[in-house]
């Protein structure tokens, strides 16, 4: 992802967070009590990514003194990657399964991290050879609740095969996510 794309996405995300920060906090009992679906849009080095994801209700949680909490949630996703210009192959599909730890404070803001398994539909994409269809996905993000059942977050993800086979160029993407609990 070039510097201009990163700056534009970061600025847009920051504006959205600041504009929406006047909403009231979410009740701690409502956080992650039910599953959610999310739409994630992202950009990387000369490619774009769109994902539809399902997230489980909290599988485990720990409540700290002072009101913050740590939750374990599972996420399943299907994504479509599209390369810019004449890069070949120009598209690839991806399936992923990732457990996430999410630390929430003020019943409003959270940070998350997860490492999971992912499978690509091919081992070549956007003039890159990723060597193996099986890859690991490493994710870190920050987000906030907009309403008791909706969230907005910014997530950085890195996909690589962890050196199982060479070459291992990896794919990096910065993503904006909107999730809705149901």
LUMFI-265308 format. One record per atom (N, C-alpha, C, O, CB): z, y, x. Coordinates in steps of 0.05 Angstrom, whole numbers, plus 5000, padded with zeros to 4 digits. Atoms other than C-alpha are relative to their C-alpha. Glycine has a CB too. Example, Ala and Ser with C-alpha at 12.3 -4.5 7.8 and 13.67 -1.06 7.14 Angstrom:
2
500049765018 515649105246 500050245018 501350245039 502550014980 499949764984 514349795273 501450224985 501850444995 497150095009 
This chain:
182
500049775017 500050005000 500050255018 501650275036 502550004980 500149764983 498150675030 502250194992 503450174970 497350134998 497849815003 503051245036 499750164974 501750224961 500150195024 500549845024 499751644979 500849844975 502149954957 497150084998 499250175023 500551064929 503049974998 504149994977 498649735002 497150045000 507750944950 501450264991 503250254974 501049935028 498849745007 509451684944 499750064970 501550154957 498850235016 500649945029 506151744875 501849824982 502949914963 497149954994 498450185015 509751124849 502950075001 504350074981 499649715009 497249924997 516451334877 500650254985 502750274971 500750035030 499649755014 515752034849 500049964970 501750074956 497950215008 500150055029 513751784780 502549854991 503749924970 497649834994 497650155007 519551294780 502550185000 504150174981 500449775020 497749824998 524551814802 500150204977 502250244965 500050165026 500249825023 522152304748 500949864975 502349974958 497250114997 499350145024 522851774695 503049944999 504249984978 498549734999 497150054999 529851584717 501650264995 503550254979 500849895027 498649755004 532152314720 499750104971 501650204960 499050215020 500449905027 529052484653 501649844980 502449944959 497049984993 498650175019 532451894619 503049975006 504449844991 498749735000 497250044992 539251954654 502050134981 504450094984 500450105027 498249875019 542152354596 500849814978 502649884963 498750244988 499250195021 542551734551 502849895005 503749895027 497949774998 497350104998 549351434537 500049725013 498049595014 501349984972 499750264987 551950824574 499849774980 500249804956 502749995015 500250245015 551050114550 502749865000 504049865020 497849825010 497650155001 556949704527 499949765019 497949615019 500749914971 499950234981 559049184580 499549744986 498449554998 502650005015 500450255015 558948644526 497149954994 496449724989 501750004975 502950035007 551548764512 498349945024 496049845020 499050254987 501650034976 549148714584 499349715004 501149545007 501350125024 501050264993 544948094596 501049774982 501149544991 500749935029 499150205018 547647724535 497749834988 498249614979 501650124977 502250145011 540747524512 497650025019 497650195037 499250124972 502349994982 534047374546 498450264996 498850414977 498249764995 501749765002 528947914559 497249935010 496849735023 501150235017 502750014989 521547994572 499450265014 500450475006 497949944976 500649764985 518748474622 497150025007 495749825011 501750015025 502749944991 512248794641 500350155027 501750355028 498350174980 499849884973 511548954715 497350075010 495449905010 501549795019 502549914989 505949364746 500650105028 502550245033 498850234983 499549934972 505349444821 497550045016 495349985008 501749795013 502149954981 501149644880 500849915028 503249935035 499250305000 499650084973 500449384950 497750105017 496350295009 500349695003 502249924982 495649455009 497349924988 496549684990 500349875028 502750045012 488949514973 499949804978 497949664974 498149915022 500050185023 491049104913 502050104979 503850254986 500549715008 498249945022 494549164846 501049744988 499849534992 498650184977 498750245011 499148674810 501150064972 502450274969 502249885018 498849975027 500948594736 501449734994 500249524998 497850074978 498450255005 506348094714 501350024973 502350234965 502049955022 498450045024 509247854649 502249815008 501749595017 498349904976 497850164992 516247574661 502049954978 502450124960 501450135024 497850075019 521647224621 502549985017 502549865038 499449734984 497450014985 528947314643 502149874982 502349944958 500850285009 497950135015 534646874621 502350194994 502550405006 501149755015 497549865003 541147124593 501749945025 500949775041 501549904973 498450054977 546647154645 500949715001 502049604982 502550195000 499250284996 547846454673 502849995011 504249785008 498149875020 497349984989 554246674708 500550305005 498750455010 500249845027 499449724993 557947334717 502950025010 504649855004 499650184976 497449944990 563947624752 500550294995 498950465002 500349925031 499349725006 567448254729 502150105020 504249975024 501150034971 498249894980 570648684782 501950204987 501450314966 498350155022 498249795009 576649134773 498550265003 497150315023 502750005017 501449755000 573949814756 497550004983 496250214979 499250075028 502250015019 568549564709 497349915009 495649854992 499750264989 502750104992 562649354751 500049704998 502049574995 499450095030 500350295003 559948654746 497649895016 495850045023 499649934970 502150144986 555648154783 499049774982 500649614973 501149895028 501250205018 550847714743 497949845015 496649945033 498850124975 502250174991 546347134760 498149954976 499049864955 501149725012 502050045021 539947114719 497649855012 497149875037 499150274987 502450134991 533646694724 497550144989 497650244966 500049704992 502549865008 526546974720 497649815004 497349705026 499750275014 502550154998 519946614706 497850214994 498050374976 499949764979 502149815003 513547004714 497249895004 496849705019 500450235018 502950054995 505946974711 498850275006 499050464992 498649864975 501149754990 502147504750 497049975006 496149765013 501550105024 502949994993 494947714761 499850225022 500750445018 498250074975 500549824978 493048044827 497150085000 495349914996 500949885027 502749904999 486748474833 499650175025 501050365030 499350164974 500649864975 483848704900 498250244995 496550244977 498749815020 501649765001 480949404909 497349955014 497149805033 501450245012 502650004987 473549484927 498749735001 498849574982 500350105028 501650254997 469448904954 501649795014 500449595024 497550065015 498450214987 475248504982 499649744985 499449734961 503050085001 500650265012 474147764970 502049795009 502849795032 497149925007 500450005029 476447374933 501550244988 503550334998 500949744987 498949765013 477947954886 502349974982 503550174973 497850134986 497750045017 483347634844 501349735005 500149555017 499150024970 498550244997 488647104843 502250004979 503350214972 501349975029 497850035019 493746834793 502549905015 502349785037 499349814977 497550074987 501046714810 502149914979 502450054958 501150225017 497750095017 506846324777 502550015018 502449945042 499649714989 497649984984 513946454800 502649934984 502749964960 500350285011 497450055010 521146244789 502150105020 502150025043 500549694994 498249874981 526746664819 502850044987 503050154965 498850275008 497349935008 534346694812 500650285012 499950345035 502149795009 499249734991 537047414817 503050044997 504249954978 498550214984 497349895002 543847694832 499750294993 498250445006 501849955026 500249725009 544748354796 502850124997 504550024982 498550024972 497549865001 550548824808 499750254983 498050434989 501150075029 500249785019 551549314750 502650165001 504850055000 499449904971 497649835001 556249914751 499550214978 497250274971 500650135027 500049805021 557850434698 498649904975 497850064958 498650265010 501550125022 554649954648 497350134997 496250144975 501650024974 502549855001 548350334665 498149955022 495749915017 500750294999 501750024977 545650264735 500449725014 502549615012 500550225020 499750264986 544249634776 498249995024 496250135027 499449774981 501750084977 541549364841 499749704998 501549564988 501250095028 500650285003 538448674845 498749895025 497450045040 498349944976 501350134978 536248174897 499649714992 501249594979 501750025027 500650275006 532947494892 498049885019 496350025030 499049974972 501950154984 529246964931 499249754983 500949604974 501249915028 500950225017 524946464894 497449875010 496249965030 499650094972 502450144993 518946004895 497750114983 498150204960 500349694994 502349905014 511946214876 497549835008 497449735031 499550305006 502450154994 505145874872 497650184993 497450284971 499949734984 502449855005 498446224879 497749814993 497849585001 499250175025 502350175009 491945964848 498049955023 496349775020 498650134977 501850054977 488346004916 501550105025 503450245024 497350154997 498849934975 489946094989 498650235015 499250295038 500249765019 501349774989 485246675001 500050224978 499650164954 497049945008 500049785019 485847364969 499650265016 500950305036 502650014984 500449734989 483348064986 499549995030 500750145046 502450184995 500750034972 480247855053 502249895017 502149915042 499150265011 497850124985 486747515073 500149704995 499549614973 502750134992 499550285003 488146785085 503149965001 504350005022 498649825022 497150035001 495346635062 500849715006 503249655006 501050084972 499550284990 494745895085 501149804980 500049584979 501850025023 498950195019 498945575031 500250124972 500850364969 502849915009 499749905028 498945634955 502950044994 503650234979 498749804980 497149975003 506545544957 500950225018 500450225042 501549745005 498949774985 510046184978 502850054991 503749964970 498250264997 497449915008 516946474977 499850294992 498250445003 502249965023 499949725008 518347134941 502750115005 504750014995 499250034970 497549864994 523747604967 499950274985 497950414987 500550055031 500149765017 525648174920 502650165002 504850055004 499649914971 497749815002 530248784920 499150224980 496850304980 500850125028 500749805019 530549294865 502450174992 504750114998 498849884976 497949825012 534449854831 499050074972 496650114968 500450265018 500849945028 534550014757 502250124984 504450164993 499049754987 498149895019 537950294697 499349924972 497049864965 500050315002 500450065028 538950144624 499250264986 500550474990 502749894987 500949775015 535150624579 501450004973 502350214963 497050004996 498750045025 538150354514 501649745003 501449615024 498049994975 498550254997 542849764500 498249755004 499149555014 501649954975 501750244996 536749294501 497550055016 495649895016 499249894974 502449954984 531649624548 500950115028 502850255030 498150194986 499549924972 531449734624 497550095013 495350015006 501349765015 502249904983 527050094674 500949955029 503250025036 499350304995 499250054973 527049884747 497650035019 495350035011 501249725003 501949994978 523449954813 500749775019 503049745027 500050285015 499550244984 522649314854 497949985023 495650025019 500049754983 501750064977 519849164923 500049695003 502249575003 501050145027 500350284996 517248454933 498349935024 496350065029 498949874974 501650104978 514748074993 499649704996 501549554990 501550055028 500850285003 511047404988 498949905026 497150025037 498049974976 501150134976 509946945047 500949715000 502549634984 501050155026 499350284999 510346215066 502249945020 502749715026 497549845007 497750034982 516146325115 499349855025 501049725037 502349864986 500950124976 512046075173 499449704998 499149565019 502150045021 500750285004 510545385143 497349945013 497049735025 500049934970 502750034989 503245475164 498950275008 499550474995 498249854979 501249764990 499345995202 497150024990 495849814987 500150035030 498749744998 496646505189 501950054976 501749914956 498050235001 498149935020 502246805148 500250304997 502350425005 502849875007 500049715001 500347525133 502050124980 502950354984 497250104994 498249895020 504747605072 498650214982 496750334990 502550125012 500949805019 503548045012 502450164991 504450054983 498549874975 497849825008 507848654996 499150164976 496850254975 500850185024 500749855024 508149014930 502550164990 504750064990 498949824978 498049835012 512149594900 499450014970 497150074963 500150285013 500550045028 513049504825 501850174982 504250204988 500249714993 498449875021 515349894764 500249804977 498249684969 498650274990 499550215020 518449444711 501450124975 503250284977 501849785012 498749935025 520249544638 500749734987 499049564983 498150174981 499050255012 524548994606 501350064973 502650274970 502049865018 498849975026 526648894534 501449754993 500249534992 497850074979 498450235009 532248434512 499449954971 498950144955 503050055004 500550075028 531148054447 502149824990 502049744966 497349884997 
